[in-house]
Amino acid sequence: MNNFKIKSKVYCNESKKMYYVCILINIAVIIMAVCSIISIFFAGINVGNISACVVAVLVGATCKPKNMTGGHYEFCVLSISVEETKISIDYLPNFNKRIVVNTDKIKTLEYSDQLQCLRIVCDYNEMADSEEHFFGDSEVLLYIPYNENQQFYYEIENVSQKRLMFVDR
């Protein structure tokens, strides 16, 4: 059994909570802009009303829900345990997630130099937030540079009995 601690990154989907917060901000901005325009009609033009309207438009333009729907990458440390029968991947420190891949369920190993990403096509179990899910005929993406971690890649090839294919060489 070999243990590796490797700096990597993980893809995080945008949360629904941020989407709803952005919608609430936009509603507040619309109310502020309408109130400023009504105040301009009844009280006349002054610096306070114009600046409130400009600030409302700027805040509304920068916080659009459609811009918030995409995910992002966060850096993390992977604690990977390579055994003869399985590979366990723990995402540290703030990600409560563990992936277990049985080595006999690995179908292909692919690596992209351009993305610095290992793609493992396999069946695997994922434990996240005390829930376990099985993913059949799916893929695990690990953003691990090849040159700095050649011992890790050698171990993966050795236990899975699969050759690592380089997709963009």
N, C-alpha and C positions, 0 to 999 in steps of 0.2 A: 504494500500500500504506500503510495506517494501522496504527499500533501503539497499543494501549491497555493501561494497567496499572490494574486496577480491584479495589478491595477487595470481597470476596465471601465466601460460605461454601459449604461442600461437605458433602454427606451422607456419613457414614462408617458402614458396617455394623459391628456389634459383632463382634469377632474370636472365633473358636472357642477360642482360647487362654484368653481371659478366662472363658469359659463353663466350661472344664475346671478352671481355677484355683478358681473359685467352688465347684465340686463338691468339690474336694479340701479346701477350707476347711470346707465343711459336714460332710464325713466326720470331719475332725479335731475339729470342735465336738461332734459326736455322741459320739465316743469320750471326749472330755473330760467331757461331761455324764454319761455312764454311769459313768465312773470316780468322779466326784464323788458320785453317788448311792450307789454301792457303798461308798465310804468313809464316807458318812453312816451307812449301816446297820451297818458293823463298828466304826467308831471313834466314832460319836456325832456330834451336831450341833456344828459349830464355825464360826467366821466364815470360815475359809479354804475349807471345803467349800461353804458356801452361796454365797460370792462367786464361786467358780469355776463353779458351776452357773448363776448369774445371768449372768455374763459370756459363758458358752457360749451361752445362750439369746439374748442380745442380739446377739452376733456372727452367729449363725445366722439371726436374723430380718432383719438388715440386708443380708445377702449371699445373696439368693435367685437361683438360675439363671434363673428365668423373668423376673425384672426385668432381667437382663443381656442378653436376646435382642434388644432394640430397639437401633436405631442412634442416632447423635447427629450434630450439626452442628459443624464446626470452621471457624474463620475462616481464610481464605487470600487470596492475591493472584492474580488471573488476569492473565496476559499474553496478550492477544488480538491476533492479527495478521489484519487484514481485507484480503484481496486480491480481485481481480475473479473469480477462479476458485475460491477456497477461503477458509475461515475456520479459523485454527489457534488452539486454546485450550490454554495451558499453565498447569497448577496449580502455584503457587509457595508457599513455598520447600520445604516438606517432602513434597509429593505428587509422586511420580514418574509423572505422568500427562499425556498429551497427546491431545486430540481434534481431528480434522481433518474438517471438513464441506465437501464440494463445494457451491458455491452453487447449481448446477443441480439438486441433490438435495433442496433445502429445499422442503417442501410447505406448511407454515404457520409463521407467527410469532405467538405469543400472549404477552400480558403481563398479569400480575395485580398490580394496585396493592396489594391486601391482603397478598399474599405477597412483593411486590417481586421477582418471578420472571419471567424470560423463558423461554418454552417453545418450543423449536425442534423441530418434527416433521420428521424427515429420515432419510436414510441417512448413517452416519458411520463413521469408523475411530477406534479407541481404542488408543493405545500406552501400556501400563503395565508396568513392570518388565521391559522388553525383550521383551514379548509384544504382538503386534498382533491385534486382534479387529475384525471387521466387524459392525455392527449395522444391519440393514435395517429400514426402516419403524419407527423407534424415535423416542425423544425425548431432547433434551439440555436439562437444566434449569440455568439460570444465575441466581443470586440477585444481581441487579444493580439498584440503585435507578434509576428512570427519570429523575427530575428532575436528578440530579447527573451523568448520563451521556447526555444527549440527543444529543450528537455521535456517540457509539457506536451508538445506535439508528438514527440517520439513515443511517450507513454500512451497517449491516446491511440496512436496507430498500433502500438503493440497489444494493448488489451482488447481493442475492437477487431483486430485482424483485418483492418481496412486500410487502404492506401489513401493518403491525403491528396486530393486533387486540387491543383491550383487553377482557378477559373479564368484568371486574366494575365497569364504569363505566356 
